[in-house]
Amino acid sequence: MDMLIQIKRPVMLIGNAGLGKTVIINDRLSQLGEDYAISNVPFNFYTTSEMLQRVLEKSLEKKAGRNFGPPGNKKLIYFIDDMNMPEVCARWVGTEWAGELQVPRSFR
């Protein structure tokens, strides 16, 4: 996991409920230095694309022009928990989710 964070790659832990995936990630994120900003993204059955977008944008500040990024020179890590909830996954695969999410050009 440390190597993936260093080369700015996503990390996904997969396993049955109760194995401690969230605890492992939270422990590792708490050990990161001041160079990192961590944003915990609450994700549940009732999460809409609009809610998700607001949570993702909340950790950002405007830089130059239409560019946004984490405060100062920090690197931002989003921690999204419980990605495999059946209803959310069904919406994610469908066109509704992708169609509603507005991604700024600076992130494409």
C-alpha positions in Angstrom: 0.0 0.0 0.0 2.8 2.4 0.8 4.4 1.9 -2.6 1.1 2.6 -4.4 0.6 5.8 -2.4 4.1 7.0 -3.3 3.5 6.5 -7.0 0.0 8.0 -6.8 -2.0 4.9 -7.6 -5.4 4.0 -6.3 -5.6 1.3 -3.6 -8.6 -1.0 -3.2 -8.9 -3.6 -0.4 -11.3 -6.4 -1.1 -12.6 -8.9 1.5 -15.5 -10.1 3.5 -17.2 -7.9 6.2 -15.4 -7.7 9.5 -11.9 -8.3 8.3 -10.6 -4.9 9.2 -10.2 -3.2 5.8 -11.4 0.1 7.1 -9.2 -0.1 10.2 -6.1 -0.9 8.1 -6.7 2.0 5.8 -7.5 4.5 8.6 -4.4 3.4 10.5 -2.2 3.9 7.4 -3.8 7.3 6.5 -3.3 8.5 10.1 0.5 7.9 9.7 0.9 10.0 6.6 2.8 13.2 7.0 1.6 16.8 6.7 2.1 16.6 3.0 -1.2 14.8 2.6 -4.8 16.0 3.0 -7.3 13.1 3.7 -11.0 13.3 2.8 -13.3 10.6 4.1 -16.1 10.2 1.6 -19.3 8.8 3.2 -20.9 6.4 0.8 -24.1 4.6 1.5 -27.4 3.4 -0.1 -28.7 7.0 -0.1 -25.7 8.7 -1.7 -26.6 10.5 -4.9 -24.3 11.7 -7.5 -24.9 15.3 -6.5 -24.1 14.5 -2.8 -20.9 12.7 -3.9 -19.8 15.6 -6.1 -20.3 18.1 -3.2 -18.2 16.0 -0.9 -15.4 15.6 -3.4 -15.3 19.3 -4.2 -15.4 20.3 -0.5 -11.8 19.4 -0.1 -10.6 21.5 -3.0 -9.7 25.1 -3.4 -9.5 27.2 -6.5 -5.9 27.5 -7.8 -5.3 29.4 -11.1 -8.1 30.0 -13.6 -10.4 27.0 -13.7 -8.0 24.7 -11.9 -8.8 23.3 -8.5 -6.7 21.3 -6.0 -6.0 20.5 -2.4 -5.0 23.4 -0.1 -1.4 24.5 -0.4 1.0 22.0 -1.8 -0.7 19.0 -0.2 -1.6 15.8 -2.0 -5.2 14.8 -1.6 -6.4 11.3 -0.8 -10.0 10.4 -0.9 -11.0 7.5 1.2 -14.3 5.9 0.0 -15.6 3.1 2.1 -18.2 0.4 1.3 -18.1 0.5 -2.5 -19.8 -2.8 -3.0 -23.3 -2.0 -1.8 -25.7 -3.6 -4.3 -27.9 -0.6 -5.1 -25.0 1.8 -5.4 -23.1 -0.5 -7.7 -26.2 -0.9 -9.9 -26.4 2.9 -10.3 -22.7 3.2 -10.8 -22.8 0.9 -13.8 -25.9 2.6 -15.3 -25.8 5.7 -17.3 -27.6 7.8 -14.7 -24.6 8.0 -12.3 -22.0 8.9 -15.0 -24.4 11.3 -16.7 -25.1 13.3 -13.5 -21.6 13.7 -12.2 -20.0 16.9 -13.4 -16.2 16.6 -13.7 -14.2 19.8 -14.1 -12.0 19.8 -17.2 -8.9 20.3 -15.0 -9.5 16.8 -13.6 -9.9 15.0 -17.0 
